[in-house]
Amino acid sequence: MTDSDAAGESWFAGIDPGDREAAMTAIREGTADSPRKWPEIAVSSGFVDDESDYYTELHEATVRATREAVQERERADDQQLKHSIRAMNDCERVANELAERVAEWAGSRREDAGTGVGYARRLAEEGDDGDDAALVSLAERIRDLDDEAAALRAHVERTAPEVAPNLSALAGPVLAARLIALAGGLKHLARKPAGTIQVLGAEDALFAHLRGQAPSPKHGVIFVHEAIQGTAPEQRGSAARALSGKLAIAARVDHYTGDRKPELDAELEARIERIQEREVE
Amino acid sequence: MTLPEGVERRSFGGDEWLATRGDPVYGEPTDGHWRRWDPRRSKLGAMFEDGMETGLSGGETVLYLGAAAGTTVSHVADFAGPTYAVEFAARPTRDLLDAADPRENLFPLLKDARNPETYAHVVEPVNTLIQDVATRGQAKVALANRQFLRDDGRLLLAVKARSEDVTSDPSDVFDSVLETLTDGYEPLETRSLAPFHEDHLGVVARPR
């Protein structure tokens, strides 16, 4: 292969010296089957005068390309995730409230009236057969909100693992997003002690307890996690403590290094298994 | 063992530490242009402290896989020649960029070390391949990147046992990683990086 052929696979192929936009794209998106002596090829193909110039261009191009790539990846960041999970919650909550209204209204007009978002969807699909235009129109709004909530959930499931890979692996993407939103961001979650994470979302119960009017809550939103759900009620306090401890570590790893640490999954699984075995004894 | 040119033992607060010359990166103590290189924060630093024969003499071309926030690779770029730094996670790469800014010979790349074809159009054949990736399949990553290493080059590998398998005994994990590694490399020296890094093995190897 001659040098000009070889240059075809390089990041500087077909790029005018000084066109930093094009160089940046080539660094980010290019590929080659194997490495070659790019500095030599860059000189012989006329891209630069000497190797010192080559390294100057390369430094500029890699720093710019990498900065842009980092910003793009981080735009899918924790604050965006916070907005999407809250929007999802809002859609679900409002759909449920309106569905109650539809059930009550339909009960006054139809014999086959049912309840819930499912009934509202059915009403919307059936359409209006004459007198119930207002009722059916409201049911259609509920169906749209329910669809929107499902789309937002899919979005959260896609983006949470990018923002917090370890937390999402341990908690599932939706619960991970809820914890991040409740804490106000991944940074804030990473700085919270495990005991706080354990009761995030159970603030009412916690403050009732602090006023001396109730027992301490065992769990907040982590209640939906299978580590709690799959554990007998009398062992759920232990399970919640073990789970929140691992979630706290996962949030810190995600915030401070961003590396995926599969050993966390195994450690959590082992801890919960041991707790769940206790009920057999 | 001799340290590469550009790496010296110097006194910081009364104790002797490894040090290189360059802009400070992570709040490390400095003495003039010299910056302390803490082996507890750097596997390569620990390999030097343990007296391993890294083959580094200063000025060589380096590919560094798993550069993270740039702690170690900034020291490497202080004494080496062109230094390519590959890191996959966006968050630490932001700090790596700060380390790269004042270092004209440091080239940061947000790439996955498991897919060398995504940076083979940028990285040239190198004298030294340094690898510190916390992922399962560390030997496979080293094999996939062997194409970047010149025939007389050296692989400096830090194997993290807990990234491969949390439940197995670390020495079993090291044996299995070394066995896979021999598909493309001949290990010359291995040494535990404790007490600086628990359950880590330092490996010097040459391509076969």
Interface residues (C-beta under 8 A of the other chain):
Chain A: E9 S10 W11 A26 I27 G30 T31 A32 D33 S34 P35 R36 K37 W38 P39 Y55 T56 L58 H59 T62 V63 A65 T66 R67 A69 V70 R73 E74 H255 T257 G258 D259 R260 K261 P262 E263 A266 E267
Chain B: A68 A69 P82 A89 A90 R91 P92 T93 R94 L96 L97 A100 D101 E104 N105 L106 F107 P108 L109 L110 E117 T118 A120 H121 V122 V123 E124 P125 A134 T135 R136 Q147 F148 R162 S163 V166 T167
